Amino acid sequence: MKKILTLIVSLLFAAAVFAAAAKVADITQPELQAAITAKSAVILDVNGTDSYKAGHIPGAIDYIAHKDQIAKLLPADKNALVVAYCGSPSCHAYAAAADAAVKLGYTNVKHFAPGISGWKQSGAVTEKGN
């Protein structure tokens, strides 16, 4: 019985993650790079602290390390661009950060689908460290 309950809870969690993923539109790399240049986006890296330290999109916040303080790190303007990303196009971990922003009332939440692997493969610059 415990195994069945655990399975049901896991499936419901997975469904919630995919539902959150459906709420946000993708952003292209040129659009994201323009937002970074204009300093008009808050970027949330959901890859974990070790990956973040090894290399992240410039200006990104380590969501895993700061998820409990995310409300304080996001801008007061609920229309501000918030972009979440994870490892690759097949990764759905970004949905946790996107969902957190949506739940806080942000209306312009996007997903950078290529993730850090696509960013690096394009030759774009990354930042290292905390």
ZAMARGU-4260 file (C-alpha; in steps of 0.2 Angstrom, whole numbers, plus 5000, padded with zeros to 4 digits):
<rodrens>
0) 5000/5000/5000 | 5014/5012/5004 | 5022/5009/4987 | 5006/5013/4978 | 5004/5029/4988
5) 5021/5034/4985 | 5019/5030/4966 | 5003/5041/4966 | 5011/5055/4974 | 5026/5054/4963
10) 5015/5054/4947 | 5005/5069/4954 | 5021/5079/4957 | 5027/5075/4939 | 5010/5080/4932
15) 5012/5097/4942 | 5029/5100/4935 | 5024/5097/4917 | 5008/5108/4920 | 5019/5122/4926
20) 5031/5120/4911 | 5016/5122/4900 | 5012/5139/4908 | 5028/5148/4901 | 5034/5152/4884
25) 5051/5149/4877 | 5063/5162/4874 | 5076/5161/4860 | 5095/5164/4863 | 5095/5180/4854
30) 5081/5187/4864 | 5089/5181/4880 | 5106/5189/4875 | 5097/5205/4871 | 5089/5205/4888
35) 5105/5202/4897 | 5113/5216/4887 | 5099/5227/4892 | 5099/5221/4910 | 5081/5218/4908
40) 5079/5200/4914 | 5081/5190/4930 | 5088/5173/4925 | 5086/5158/4936 | 5098/5143/4934
45) 5091/5127/4941 | 5106/5115/4938 | 5112/5114/4956 | 5126/5124/4964 | 5141/5113/4958
50) 5135/5116/4940 | 5132/5134/4943 | 5149/5137/4950 | 5156/5127/4935 | 5148/5139/4922
55) 5131/5148/4921 | 5123/5161/4910 | 5130/5178/4914 | 5120/5186/4928 | 5110/5171/4933
60) 5105/5167/4950 | 5108/5149/4958 | 5090/5145/4961 | 5094/5129/4970 | 5104/5139/4983
65) 5092/5153/4984 | 5075/5146/4982 | 5070/5150/5000 | 5074/5168/4997 | 5068/5169/4979
70) 5054/5182/4982 | 5067/5194/4989 | 5078/5192/4974 | 5065/5195/4961 | 5061/5213/4956
75) 5046/5222/4963 | 5039/5224/4945 | 5028/5208/4942 | 5029/5211/4923 | 5048/5210/4923
80) 5056/5196/4912 | 5060/5181/4922 | 5069/5167/4913 | 5072/5149/4920 | 5083/5136/4912
85) 5091/5120/4917 | 5103/5108/4908 | 5097/5104/4891 | 5081/5103/4880 | 5076/5087/4888
90) 5077/5094/4906 | 5061/5099/4915 | 5069/5105/4931 | 5067/5123/4926 | 5048/5121/4929
95) 5051/5122/4948 | 5059/5140/4946 | 5046/5145/4933 | 5032/5139/4944 | 5039/5148/4959
100) 5039/5165/4949 | 5022/5162/4943 | 5015/5158/4960 | 5023/5175/4966 | 5013/5184/4953
105) 5026/5186/4939 | 5017/5187/4922 | 5032/5187/4910 | 5040/5171/4914 | 5050/5162/4900
110) 5060/5146/4898 | 5077/5145/4889 | 5074/5128/4882 | 5092/5124/4876 | 5098/5126/4894
115) 5116/5128/4899 | 5122/5114/4887 | 5114/5124/4872 | 5121/5140/4878 | 5139/5133/4879
120) 5137/5124/4862 | 5133/5140/4854 | 5150/5147/4860 | 5141/5160/4871 | 5151/5166/4887
125) 5148/5159/4904 | 5152/5165/4921 | 5160/5154/4934 | 5159/5154/4953 | 5146/5160/4965
</rodrens>
